[in-house]
Amino acid sequence: MGTFAFKLPDIGEGVVEGEVVEWMVAVGDTVKEDDPILSVMTDKATVEIPSPVDGKVTKVIGDAGDILPVGVVCIEFEVDGDGNASSSSEPAKEKVEEKAPEAKKEVAKKPSPAPAPAVEPKQATQPVARAAGTKALASPAVRQRAREANINLEHVAGSGPAGRVSHADLDKHISGGASGASSWSPVGASAKTELNGTEEIKVIGLRRKIADSMMASYSSIAHFSYFEEVDITALEDLRQHLNATRPEGAPKLTYLPFIMQALVKALKQSPECNALYDDEANIVTRHEAINLGIATQTDRGLYVPVVKHVEAMDIWQSAAEMVRVTSATRDGKASADELSGSTFTVTSLGRLGGLGATPIINKPEVGILGVHNAKERAVVRNGQVVIRRMMNLSSSWDHRVVDGHDGATLVQRVKTYLENPATIFM
């Protein structure tokens, strides 16, 4: 028998390190070549690393949240034959511990692209029983299915390495009538009890990157916010008409494509708002291209896919491209290119839109527009109280390079276009 030491591979152009998101194997597990063993997040992607050999896991290096440099031994196997290492790779672990603190001094960036499609492990003949309290191993896709079905994966027997749960395992669990729904008792059936438990959740992976990015933005940018309400009654009439007569295959229009087109016209008149600020070089780069980031919530966290060159699109094209990139992001299939390159960002909470917010700028951009849900409200028009459909807009600006007048002017221009929607197309 021999030892095979596996080094973290180069998993992308320019990538020099990766964050451990999840180990899918543990010491003592027997794995086959190409079984997934490790999920790693970089600034560009989250990928699953497959096993390079058939063997038994004898050592894993790095816990979830640790930063591993590319080229450092991260796992060792006992294999038939001589292997590739004559002795334990303890020095490799020291190398990780020495480099990890330095590696963690990374520049905050936008959230990384969504995870690559999970590779299901080869199935064992019988499910593996899991000890009580042991965390279930599963791909992001399996975890999403379980959440949607209200199933606790801790209760599902897995047939993969280390009891990893596959889609087939989940199907079997569901077909057997099991459910993750919590039990309940009729009112008065039992006395209420005090709860004193706590749960510690380590901030790692995408959540850590979001935290780093937001902190870097909020702590380094002098934010100021500006709010406005918009009468979109006429816009709603136009939207309903266009949806009722839309071309075959065209997407259904929400408010966002109209806002995107209104921003195209407004940003052309306010080029100082369609810009990126390099605060280290003290250079503001204004862009002719209008590449709109669309803040998108997923089950993995917040991403910002980008609709590029909106200035070259009509209302239908911008709607279709927005649906495409946001859907790809939610499905975990968006590319690195689709998640980078924005010059201005739009964020919307949809039906949870509320009355106002102070959105945090997507650094290095200099502005962001928040869109709130539309409601019919009583307003005064020409001395009369009438019912109009109203929408609130919230915006934040980098006051280091955008004056209050400039940010307010941009929002007022968007307001004018939305309240007179025909002008969007003129």
Secondary structure, 3 states (H helix, E strand, C coil): CEEEEEECCCCCCCCCEEEEEEECCCCCCEECCCCEEEEEECCCCEEEEECCCCEEEEEECCCCCCEEECCCEEEEEEECCCECECCCCHHHHHHHHHHHHHHCCCCCCCCCCCECCCCCCCCCCCCECCCCCCCCCECHHHHHHHHHCCCCHHHCCECCHHHCECHHHHHHHHHCCCCCCCCCCCCCCCCCCCCCCCCCCCCCHHHHHHHHHHHHHHHHCCEEEEEEEEECHHHHHHHHHHHHCCCCCCCCCCHHHHHHHHHHHHHHHCHHHCEEEECCCCEEEECCCCCEEECEEECCEEECCEECCHHHCCHHHHHHHHHHHHHHHHCCCCCCHHHCCCCEEEEECHHHCCCCCCCCCCCCECEEEEEEEEEEEEEEECCEEEEEEEEEEEEEEECCCCCHHHHHHHHHHHHHHHHCHHHHHC
